[in-house]
Amino acid sequence: MTLRYGAEAALFFVFMALFRLLGLDRASALGGWIGQTVGPLLNADRTARANLAAAFPEKSAAARDAIRMAMWNNLGRVVAEYPHLEKFSPHGPDTRITVTLHSNFTVDKAQGQAAMFLSGHLANWEIMPILGNQLGYEGATVVRPPNNPMVKRYIERQRGLNGPTAQIAKHNAVRRMIAMLKGGKVLYMLIDQKNNEGLAAPFFGRIAMTTPAAAALALKMKAKIFIAANRRLDGARFHVTVHPGPDFTPSGNETADIQQLTELLTARIEQIVRDDPAQWLWIHRRWPTAKDQAQMAKAAGA
């Protein structure tokens, strides 16, 4: 395992050094070319094809292929932009992040009180916590760390250059997340990945196992919810639209409230993806496979 991690890290750092040397714009462009050249050759491309066919049966094969190729281009750019995360900011002469704040939202509305900024794997998903940090919100990013410890340390360091230095691993993180919210700080979370231990919520017309953590924390801590829609504009530039969370009044039935709020949040993410599907990462195994369904049925009957 150590040898494998070492070999993986060596290759990773060679590419990071190259991307750093090229500068942000050329690195992003090269990463995009690599993504759309290599991505379609990977097994994950079959997942993307299947997901797009199920989500958009009304679209032609050519239209779905265009979305898929744009997705691979974006993913390659995301990887190539990691050595340059400190350059992304809504401030300064070379503004690379623009933002729209909806419904009379102002910067101070979420400062000093429990709040959660929720999104999905859209455009470069590192932009949301960077933007929040640059706007003055103190908080933590909830992350799934890479398995490789050497790559993990590098990614953590890069995220902390311009975004929150506090990073909370998803697993076994509830206490730290509650502590952050209790302290009047914010959490940045991506809520679009499959969680077989989660709740069943509709997503693109199919049941998807979804994390209940965001809904449960928001209800328990009475935290404000904001939804961030991130879009890549041209090259390494982004626009983030911040929406208020869904209108929701708890009924007092904790189980039912978490289920309903999880469904509402999932529906909001779906709408953002539908608005510009090329921005989303379609290679997720987001919906249960037949094997997953059999395991869940067995667990339910145990």
C-alpha positions as CSV (number, residue, x, y, z in Angstrom):
1,M,0.0,0.0,0.0
2,T,2.8,2.4,0.9
3,L,4.6,1.8,-2.5
4,R,1.3,2.3,-4.3
5,Y,0.6,5.5,-2.5
6,G,4.2,6.7,-3.2
7,A,3.9,6.0,-6.9
8,E,0.5,7.7,-7.1
9,A,1.7,10.7,-5.3
10,A,4.9,11.0,-7.4
11,L,2.8,11.1,-10.6
12,F,0.3,13.5,-9.0
13,F,3.1,15.9,-7.9
14,V,4.7,15.9,-11.4
15,F,1.4,17.1,-12.8
16,M,0.9,19.7,-10.0
17,A,4.4,21.0,-10.7
18,L,3.7,21.3,-14.4
19,F,0.4,23.0,-13.9
20,R,2.0,25.4,-11.4
21,L,4.8,26.2,-13.9
22,L,2.3,27.0,-16.7
23,G,0.3,29.6,-14.7
24,L,-3.4,29.4,-14.0
25,D,-4.9,30.0,-17.4
26,R,-2.6,27.8,-19.5
27,A,-2.8,25.1,-16.8
28,S,-6.6,25.2,-16.8
29,A,-6.7,24.9,-20.6
30,L,-4.2,22.0,-20.6
31,G,-6.2,20.3,-17.9
32,G,-9.4,20.7,-19.9
33,W,-7.7,19.1,-23.0
34,I,-6.4,16.2,-20.9
35,G,-9.8,15.7,-19.3
36,Q,-11.7,15.5,-22.6
37,T,-9.1,13.4,-24.2
38,V,-8.5,10.8,-21.5
39,G,-11.9,10.9,-19.7
40,P,-13.9,9.2,-22.4
41,L,-11.4,6.2,-22.3
42,L,-12.1,5.5,-18.6
43,N,-14.6,3.2,-17.1
44,A,-16.3,6.2,-15.4
45,D,-17.4,7.4,-18.8
46,R,-19.9,4.5,-19.0
47,T,-21.4,5.7,-15.7
48,A,-21.7,9.2,-17.2
49,R,-23.4,7.9,-20.3
50,A,-25.9,5.9,-18.3
51,N,-26.6,8.7,-15.9
52,L,-27.2,11.2,-18.7
53,A,-29.4,8.8,-20.6
54,A,-31.6,8.2,-17.5
55,A,-31.7,11.9,-16.5
56,F,-32.4,13.3,-20.0
57,P,-34.2,10.7,-22.1
58,E,-35.7,13.6,-24.1
59,K,-32.3,14.8,-25.3
60,S,-30.6,13.4,-28.4
61,A,-27.5,11.3,-28.1
62,A,-25.5,14.1,-29.6
63,A,-26.8,16.6,-27.0
64,R,-25.9,14.2,-24.2
65,D,-22.5,13.6,-25.6
66,A,-21.8,17.4,-25.7
67,I,-22.7,17.6,-22.0
68,R,-20.4,14.6,-21.2
69,M,-17.5,16.0,-23.1
70,A,-17.9,19.4,-21.4
71,M,-18.0,17.6,-18.1
72,W,-14.7,15.9,-18.8
73,N,-13.2,19.2,-19.9
74,N,-14.3,20.8,-16.6
75,L,-13.0,18.0,-14.5
76,G,-9.6,18.2,-16.1
77,R,-9.6,22.0,-15.4
78,V,-10.6,21.4,-11.7
79,V,-7.5,19.2,-11.2
80,A,-5.2,21.6,-13.0
81,E,-6.4,24.5,-10.9
82,Y,-5.4,23.0,-7.6
83,P,-1.9,24.5,-7.6
84,H,-3.5,28.0,-8.2
85,L,-6.4,28.1,-5.7
86,E,-4.8,31.1,-3.9
87,K,-5.5,33.1,-7.1
88,F,-9.3,32.8,-7.0
89,S,-11.0,35.8,-5.3
90,P,-13.9,38.2,-5.8
91,H,-11.6,41.0,-5.0
92,G,-8.6,42.7,-6.6
93,P,-7.7,43.7,-10.2
94,D,-8.0,40.2,-11.6
95,T,-11.4,39.2,-10.3
96,R,-11.9,35.5,-11.0
97,I,-15.1,35.0,-9.0
98,T,-18.2,37.1,-9.4
99,V,-21.3,36.7,-7.2
100,T,-25.0,37.3,-7.3
101,L,-26.8,37.4,-3.9
102,H,-30.5,36.8,-4.1
103,S,-33.5,37.9,-2.0
104,N,-31.9,40.9,-0.2
105,F,-29.0,38.7,1.0
106,T,-26.1,40.7,2.3
107,V,-22.7,39.7,3.5
108,D,-23.5,40.3,7.2
109,K,-26.7,38.2,7.2
110,A,-24.9,35.0,7.9
111,Q,-22.0,36.4,9.9
112,G,-21.9,35.6,13.6
113,Q,-24.7,33.0,13.4
114,A,-25.0,29.4,12.5
115,A,-25.3,29.0,8.8
116,M,-24.7,26.4,6.1
117,F,-23.7,27.0,2.5
118,L,-24.8,23.9,0.5
119,S,-24.0,23.0,-3.1
120,G,-22.9,20.1,-5.3
121,H,-20.0,19.1,-7.5
122,L,-20.5,22.0,-9.9
123,A,-17.8,23.7,-12.0
124,N,-14.9,23.9,-9.6
125,W,-16.5,23.0,-6.3
126,E,-13.6,24.5,-4.3
127,I,-14.8,27.9,-5.3
128,M,-17.8,28.0,-2.8
129,P,-15.7,27.9,0.4
130,I,-13.1,30.2,-1.1
131,L,-15.8,32.7,-1.9
132,G,-17.3,32.5,1.6
133,N,-13.9,32.9,3.2
134,Q,-13.1,35.9,1.0
135,L,-16.4,37.5,1.9
136,G,-15.6,37.2,5.6
137,Y,-17.5,34.2,6.8
138,E,-15.5,32.2,9.3
139,G,-16.2,28.5,9.2
140,A,-15.1,25.1,7.9
141,T,-15.3,23.0,4.8
142,V,-16.8,19.5,5.1
143,V,-14.7,17.3,2.8
144,R,-14.1,13.7,1.8
145,P,-10.2,13.5,2.0
146,P,-8.3,11.6,-0.7
147,N,-7.2,8.1,0.4
148,N,-3.6,8.8,-0.4
149,P,-2.2,10.6,2.7
150,M,0.5,12.5,0.7
151,V,-2.1,13.8,-1.8
152,K,-4.4,14.6,1.2
153,R,-1.9,16.8,2.8
154,Y,-1.3,18.7,-0.4
155,I,-5.0,19.2,-1.1
156,E,-5.6,20.4,2.5
157,R,-2.8,22.9,2.2
158,Q,-4.1,24.3,-1.1
159,R,-7.6,24.6,0.2
160,G,-6.4,26.5,3.2
161,L,-4.4,29.1,1.2
162,N,-7.5,31.1,0.2
163,G,-10.4,29.3,1.8
164,P,-11.2,28.1,5.3
165,T,-8.2,26.5,7.1
166,A,-10.6,24.3,9.1
167,Q,-11.5,21.2,7.1
168,I,-13.8,18.5,8.6
169,A,-13.7,15.0,7.2
170,K,-17.2,13.7,6.5
171,H,-16.9,10.6,8.6
172,N,-17.2,10.9,12.4
173,A,-17.4,14.7,12.0
174,V,-20.8,15.4,13.7
175,R,-19.3,16.8,17.0
176,R,-17.0,19.2,15.1
177,M,-19.8,20.3,12.8
178,I,-22.1,21.0,15.8
179,A,-19.3,22.9,17.6
180,M,-18.8,25.1,14.5
181,L,-22.5,26.0,14.3
182,K,-22.7,26.5,18.0
183,G,-19.9,29.0,17.7
184,G,-21.8,31.1,15.1
185,K,-19.7,29.9,12.3
186,V,-20.6,28.5,8.9
187,L,-20.2,25.1,7.2
188,Y,-19.6,24.5,3.5
189,M,-21.0,21.2,2.3
190,L,-21.6,19.3,-0.9
191,I,-24.7,17.3,-0.7
192,D,-24.9,15.5,-4.1
193,Q,-23.1,12.2,-3.6
194,K,-24.6,8.8,-2.9
195,N,-24.8,7.7,0.7
196,N,-26.2,4.1,1.1
197,E,-26.8,4.8,4.8
198,G,-28.7,7.9,4.0
199,L,-32.3,8.7,3.1
200,A,-34.1,7.9,-0.2
201,A,-34.9,11.2,-2.0
202,P,-36.1,11.8,-5.6
203,F,-33.3,13.0,-7.9
204,F,-34.0,13.3,-11.6
205,G,-37.0,11.1,-11.3
206,R,-35.2,8.3,-9.5
207,I,-34.7,7.5,-5.9
208,A,-31.2,8.4,-4.8
209,M,-29.7,7.6,-1.4
210,T,-28.9,11.0,0.1
211,T,-27.1,12.3,3.1
212,P,-29.5,13.6,5.8
213,A,-26.6,15.4,7.6
214,A,-27.3,18.9,6.2
215,A,-31.0,18.8,7.0
216,A,-30.5,17.2,10.5
217,L,-27.9,19.8,11.4
218,A,-29.9,22.7,10.1
219,L,-32.9,21.6,12.1
220,K,-31.0,20.7,15.3
221,M,-29.0,23.9,15.3
222,K,-31.5,26.2,13.8
223,A,-28.9,27.1,11.2
224,K,-29.7,29.3,8.2
225,I,-29.4,27.5,4.8
226,F,-28.0,29.1,1.7
227,I,-27.7,27.3,-1.7
228,A,-24.7,28.1,-3.9
229,A,-24.9,27.6,-7.7
230,N,-21.4,27.7,-9.1
231,R,-20.9,28.1,-12.9
232,R,-17.7,28.1,-14.9
233,L,-17.8,31.1,-17.3
234,D,-14.8,31.0,-19.5
235,G,-11.5,29.3,-18.6
236,A,-10.7,29.8,-15.0
237,R,-13.4,32.2,-14.1
238,F,-16.6,31.6,-12.2
239,H,-19.9,33.1,-11.2
240,V,-21.6,32.0,-8.0
241,T,-25.3,32.7,-7.3
242,V,-26.3,32.4,-3.7
243,H,-30.0,31.6,-3.0
244,P,-31.8,31.4,0.3
245,G,-32.6,27.9,1.4
246,P,-36.1,26.4,0.9
247,D,-39.0,27.7,3.0
248,F,-39.6,25.1,5.6
249,T,-41.4,25.1,8.9
250,P,-40.6,22.1,11.1
251,S,-43.6,20.0,12.2
252,G,-42.0,18.7,15.4
253,N,-41.7,15.2,14.0
254,E,-37.9,15.0,13.7
255,T,-37.8,12.0,11.4
256,A,-40.4,13.4,9.0
257,D,-38.8,16.9,9.1
258,I,-35.4,15.6,8.2
259,Q,-36.8,13.5,5.3
260,Q,-38.8,16.4,3.9
261,L,-36.0,19.0,4.2
262,T,-33.6,16.5,2.6
263,E,-36.0,16.1,-0.3
264,L,-36.4,19.9,-0.7
265,L,-32.6,20.4,-0.7
266,T,-32.1,17.6,-3.2
267,A,-34.7,19.1,-5.5
268,R,-32.9,22.5,-5.4
269,I,-29.6,20.8,-6.4
270,E,-31.4,19.0,-9.2
271,Q,-32.8,22.3,-10.5
272,I,-29.3,23.9,-10.6
273,V,-28.0,20.9,-12.5
274,R,-30.9,21.0,-15.0
275,D,-30.2,24.7,-15.6
276,D,-26.7,23.8,-16.9
277,P,-26.0,20.1,-16.8
278,A,-22.5,20.4,-18.3
279,Q,-21.4,21.9,-15.0
280,W,-22.1,18.8,-12.9
281,L,-20.0,15.7,-12.3
282,W,-22.0,13.0,-14.0
283,I,-19.5,10.2,-13.2
284,H,-21.0,9.8,-9.6
285,R,-22.7,6.5,-9.0
286,R,-25.5,8.6,-7.6
287,W,-28.4,6.1,-7.8
288,P,-28.5,2.6,-6.2
289,T,-27.4,-0.3,-8.3
290,A,-29.2,-3.6,-8.2
291,K,-26.6,-4.8,-5.7
292,D,-27.2,-1.8,-3.5
293,Q,-30.9,-2.3,-3.6
294,A,-30.6,-6.0,-2.6
295,Q,-28.3,-5.0,0.3
296,M,-30.7,-2.3,1.5
297,A,-33.7,-4.6,1.3
298,K,-31.8,-7.3,3.3
299,A,-30.8,-4.7,5.9
300,A,-34.4,-3.4,6.1
301,G,-35.7,-7.0,6.8
302,A,-33.0,-7.8,9.4
